[in-house]
Amino acid sequence: ACEKAHRWRAALHLLEDMEARLLEPSVVSYSAAVSACEKGLRWKLAVSTFDSFESRRLSPDVVTFTSAIAACDAGSCWEAVIGFLGR
């Protein structure tokens, strides 16, 4: 829901809240947060969220990669796009 409403702040807050309650965010949770950042034109936050996703040893799926790449594309950050393609 946060993703479709471009509510990137709320999506990131939900991730933080889950962690504070010692709940383990899932691939879907992280993908939705990355996508919300992409829709909100916050490419740096999308990359940061993606990186924290990987640090939790979760495997990003096609949705996560697509959202992160789209966010970097919207931010004209081609170096980051190339970095994602190499992962």
MIVEX-266188 format. One record per residue (C-alpha): residue number from 0; residue in three letters; x, y, z. Coordinates in nm, 4 decimals. Layout:
BEGIN
+-----+-----+----------+----------+----------+
:   i :  aa :        u :        v :        w :
+-----+-----+----------+----------+----------+
: NUM : Ala :        X :        Y :        Z :
...
+-----+-----+----------+----------+----------+
This chain:
BEGIN
+-----+-----+----------+----------+----------+
:   i :  aa :        u :        v :        w :
+-----+-----+----------+----------+----------+
:   0 : Ala :   0.0000 :   0.0000 :   0.0000 :
:   1 : Cys :   0.2817 :   0.2425 :   0.0825 :
:   2 : Glu :   0.4420 :   0.1649 :  -0.2510 :
:   3 : Lys :   0.1354 :   0.2526 :  -0.4553 :
:   4 : Ala :   0.0753 :   0.5723 :  -0.2592 :
:   5 : His :   0.4385 :   0.6839 :  -0.2979 :
:   6 : Arg :   0.4678 :   0.6804 :   0.0816 :
:   7 : Trp :   0.8352 :   0.5996 :   0.1036 :
:   8 : Arg :   0.8698 :   0.7458 :   0.4535 :
:   9 : Ala :   0.5933 :   0.5214 :   0.5858 :
:  10 : Ala :   0.7445 :   0.2163 :   0.4140 :
:  11 : Leu :   1.0860 :   0.2802 :   0.5691 :
:  12 : His :   0.9262 :   0.3474 :   0.9069 :
:  13 : Leu :   0.7453 :   0.0128 :   0.8877 :
:  14 : Leu :   1.0760 :  -0.1655 :   0.8270 :
:  15 : Glu :   1.2334 :   0.0119 :   1.1239 :
:  16 : Asp :   0.9313 :  -0.0678 :   1.3392 :
:  17 : Met :   0.9491 :  -0.4348 :   1.2474 :
:  18 : Glu :   1.3148 :  -0.4467 :   1.3450 :
:  19 : Ala :   1.2483 :  -0.2627 :   1.6723 :
:  20 : Arg :   0.9872 :  -0.5270 :   1.7573 :
:  21 : Leu :   1.2381 :  -0.7998 :   1.6731 :
:  22 : Leu :   1.0348 :  -0.9091 :   1.3725 :
:  23 : Glu :   1.2277 :  -1.0224 :   1.0677 :
:  24 : Pro :   1.1281 :  -0.8252 :   0.7553 :
:  25 : Ser :   1.0750 :  -1.0514 :   0.4561 :
:  26 : Val :   1.1787 :  -1.0222 :   0.0934 :
:  27 : Val :   0.8336 :  -0.8785 :   0.0223 :
:  28 : Ser :   0.8736 :  -0.6145 :   0.2976 :
:  29 : Tyr :   1.2073 :  -0.4972 :   0.1625 :
:  30 : Ser :   1.0921 :  -0.5080 :  -0.1988 :
:  31 : Ala :   0.7908 :  -0.2917 :  -0.1128 :
:  32 : Ala :   1.0125 :  -0.0403 :   0.0665 :
:  33 : Val :   1.2593 :  -0.0231 :  -0.2254 :
:  34 : Ser :   0.9676 :   0.0191 :  -0.4648 :
:  35 : Ala :   0.8125 :   0.2948 :  -0.2501 :
:  36 : Cys :   1.1465 :   0.4803 :  -0.2552 :
:  37 : Glu :   1.1605 :   0.4386 :  -0.6319 :
:  38 : Lys :   0.8078 :   0.5746 :  -0.6755 :
:  39 : Gly :   0.8923 :   0.8620 :  -0.4391 :
:  40 : Leu :   1.2012 :   0.9479 :  -0.6484 :
:  41 : Arg :   1.4373 :   0.8708 :  -0.3600 :
:  42 : Trp :   1.7016 :   0.6684 :  -0.5401 :
:  43 : Lys :   1.9657 :   0.6973 :  -0.2682 :
:  44 : Leu :   1.7222 :   0.5590 :  -0.0107 :
:  45 : Ala :   1.6252 :   0.2816 :  -0.2515 :
:  46 : Val :   1.9926 :   0.1806 :  -0.2835 :
:  47 : Ser :   2.0479 :   0.2056 :   0.0910 :
:  48 : Thr :   1.7399 :  -0.0073 :   0.1593 :
:  49 : Phe :   1.8529 :  -0.2605 :  -0.0997 :
:  50 : Asp :   2.1961 :  -0.2775 :   0.0638 :
:  51 : Ser :   2.0465 :  -0.3354 :   0.4093 :
:  52 : Phe :   1.8310 :  -0.6060 :   0.2528 :
:  53 : Glu :   2.1430 :  -0.7900 :   0.1398 :
:  54 : Ser :   2.3146 :  -0.7417 :   0.4771 :
:  55 : Arg :   2.0303 :  -0.9452 :   0.6298 :
:  56 : Arg :   2.1260 :  -1.2312 :   0.4010 :
:  57 : Leu :   1.7990 :  -1.2220 :   0.2147 :
:  58 : Ser :   1.8055 :  -1.2925 :  -0.1562 :
:  59 : Pro :   1.6660 :  -1.0047 :  -0.3617 :
:  60 : Asp :   1.4091 :  -1.1053 :  -0.6187 :
:  61 : Val :   1.3293 :  -0.9643 :  -0.9614 :
:  62 : Val :   1.0928 :  -0.7060 :  -0.8100 :
:  63 : Thr :   1.3622 :  -0.5776 :  -0.5738 :
:  64 : Phe :   1.6253 :  -0.5476 :  -0.8469 :
:  65 : Thr :   1.3808 :  -0.3868 :  -1.0908 :
:  66 : Ser :   1.2688 :  -0.1270 :  -0.8361 :
:  67 : Ala :   1.6257 :  -0.0435 :  -0.7348 :
:  68 : Ile :   1.7375 :  -0.0107 :  -1.0974 :
:  69 : Ala :   1.4310 :   0.2018 :  -1.1841 :
:  70 : Ala :   1.5034 :   0.4302 :  -0.8865 :
:  71 : Cys :   1.8631 :   0.4818 :  -0.9998 :
:  72 : Asp :   1.7478 :   0.5388 :  -1.3573 :
:  73 : Ala :   1.5007 :   0.8057 :  -1.2412 :
:  74 : Gly :   1.7833 :   0.9702 :  -1.0473 :
:  75 : Ser :   2.0125 :   0.9555 :  -1.3527 :
:  76 : Cys :   2.2635 :   0.7563 :  -1.1525 :
:  77 : Trp :   2.3969 :   0.5212 :  -1.4172 :
:  78 : Glu :   2.6926 :   0.4086 :  -1.2084 :
:  79 : Ala :   2.4513 :   0.2580 :  -0.9560 :
:  80 : Val :   2.2492 :   0.0941 :  -1.2345 :
:  81 : Ile :   2.5645 :  -0.0685 :  -1.3692 :
:  82 : Gly :   2.6503 :  -0.1794 :  -1.0155 :
:  83 : Phe :   2.3143 :  -0.3537 :  -0.9820 :
:  84 : Leu :   2.3589 :  -0.5271 :  -1.3140 :
:  85 : Gly :   2.6854 :  -0.6707 :  -1.1872 :
:  86 : Arg :   2.5306 :  -0.8261 :  -0.8756 :
+-----+-----+----------+----------+----------+
